[in-house]
């Protein structure tokens, strides 16, 4: 729970490319490997992130890129370092058909825009350009198609705008 | 407006007449629970004090902390971790329950999990409170929101209703049922929903079995699970309650996302392959017969209750744990431990060669006697992801206490067969 990073809130529209497309029931721990899920060390995480899928991932990802998943993304017993590793590279959002509740709650707290878009995994491929309006849950693709998902609640919008729940709570409740 | 149990509990906790699935609103939990663990409670307490400037709590009685992890090495690090928790709880006047067993069980014994109550925890297995008609929701880091504000913003979940009939066959229990439900409806079959159990099969099920069933709700994607509180749940609650409580039953005409029926008599022993509890990993135990095991574990917040220990004693009575197999039995609480001793169950288990350990969470997360490379363990624990109980190169199979005990005797995955009802 400790030692997460401080990331700025996302822009209104996140513009980047699809950095990877995962399948259904994807276990986020696999992004760095289950033997590495306790580390928050930036250099170590960079050396492990996505190695099992694409050894060149860390070098080709640019800030604003997103990852995409199928149904029930984040299923399992999700730990926080895998998303830290991805965000350190500049991954700005996760788009998925649906999210596993534990992952959804934990990473929303951390300020990651999680955009629920049914069917997204079948509609895009690695490298596709995307423009994501995370409040409206719309994803505009390079060929003009627009995919529409389920917008987040007002409270979740405020959490993401604040750069995570801790910052919002501090603004609301800190007595110091 | 007709409501499900979850909608009615959340409406009461939100101070509203009714709430409807899909609404987003702040809710006041009756209890905001945590177990001490480095990186969790120590950080939360420090944030509350240093970052939020909270010097005292308006309602300390709504905060509950358990010490149930990291109890078995007796080293300086454990003492350091627990002392931090003791100091903060004393500072804030928070009730701390130390080394009385696994918090998700002890919360019931101490009267927190009362019918109609709304409980939150950072750990999702708080859903076991549903056995008593309480709604327990694992909110991860959002527990901090509740700790600093007394409330938490939630999206009111939809509910899937499970109508249960019949009774389990000998050698089968609710652990087999939950894995059957996952197999039938998928690892996201109840995603973001509450599972609501009712019907004659639910009423016939023992409280222990209900706790085991509700405690595993997250593996269907559910945020919680809840039984209709019946006379058995109310009798338990009256015995332990230190506060008033308001049991909630579903209204006629409540709206459900889906309704599924299960005849408990038709449920067969299930075993889950290593990796995760997803549906493709769930097998008829007979299919895996003969898979060798070196470790067997009965315990965790989803098992290790008196019914589970009785099940193990039925299987192990007059038999021996196979050579080369270690069977560890960890009662879910000290109270369960005493009852198992009083009933003579541990005599049976010890005579069979089982090892009995003090109640804690430590086996289930690989802290106590971690599995070694290449070992196969059959377990009633909550998780079988790689590395959960030790080495990432060990394999964890999940099954009921009946199946774990039978496998320990056989030295390989085996069902209990016709061992009689526990």
Contacts between the chains, C-beta under 8 A, distances in Angstrom:
chain1	res1	chain2	res2	distance
A	1	B	39	4.6
A	1	B	40	5.0
A	1	B	43	5.6
A	1	B	44	7.9
A	1	B	141	6.3
A	2	B	39	4.5
A	2	B	43	4.9
A	3	B	39	7.8
A	25	B	187	5.3
A	25	B	188	7.3
A	25	B	276	7.7
A	25	B	278	5.6
A	27	B	276	6.7
A	27	B	385	7.5
A	29	B	385	7.4
A	34	B	385	6.7
A	34	B	386	4.5
A	34	B	387	4.9
A	34	B	392	5.5
A	35	B	387	6.5
A	35	B	392	4.9
A	37	B	387	7.9
A	71	B	188	6.0
A	72	B	186	7.8
A	72	B	187	5.9
A	72	B	188	3.8
A	72	B	191	6.4
A	72	B	221	6.3
A	75	B	187	5.5
A	75	B	188	7.1
A	75	B	221	7.6
A	75	B	276	7.1
A	75	B	278	7.1
A	76	B	276	5.5
A	76	B	385	6.0
A	77	B	383	5.6
A	77	B	385	5.4
A	77	B	388	7.5
A	98	B	188	6.4
A	98	B	191	6.2
A	100	B	188	6.9
A	100	B	191	7.1
A	100	B	221	6.2
A	101	B	191	6.5
A	101	B	192	5.3
A	101	B	218	7.4
A	101	B	221	6.3
A	101	B	222	7.7
A	101	B	223	5.2
A	102	B	124	6.1
A	102	B	138	7.1
A	102	B	140	6.5
A	102	B	218	6.5
A	104	B	192	7.8
A	105	B	139	6.2
A	105	B	140	4.9
A	105	B	141	7.9
A	105	B	142	6.1
A	106	B	140	4.4
A	106	B	141	6.2
A	109	B	140	6.5
A	109	B	141	4.3
A	109	B	142	5.8
A	110	B	141	7.6
A	153	B	24	3.7
A	153	B	153	7.7
A	153	B	155	5.9
A	154	B	24	6.6
A	155	B	24	5.6
A	155	B	153	4.3
A	156	B	24	7.9
A	165	B	141	6.9
A	165	B	142	6.5
A	165	B	144	7.6
A	165	B	145	6.4
A	166	B	47	7.4
A	166	B	51	8.0
A	166	B	141	8.0
A	166	B	144	7.1
A	169	B	52	7.6
A	169	B	144	6.8
A	169	B	145	5.7
A	169	B	148	5.9
A	169	B	149	7.1
A	170	B	51	6.2
A	170	B	52	6.9
A	172	B	149	7.2
A	173	B	52	5.9
A	173	B	148	4.9
A	173	B	149	5.3
A	174	B	51	6.5
A	174	B	52	4.9
A	174	B	53	5.9
A	175	B	52	6.4
A	175	B	53	3.8
A	175	B	54	6.4
A	176	B	51	7.5
A	176	B	52	7.1
A	176	B	53	3.5
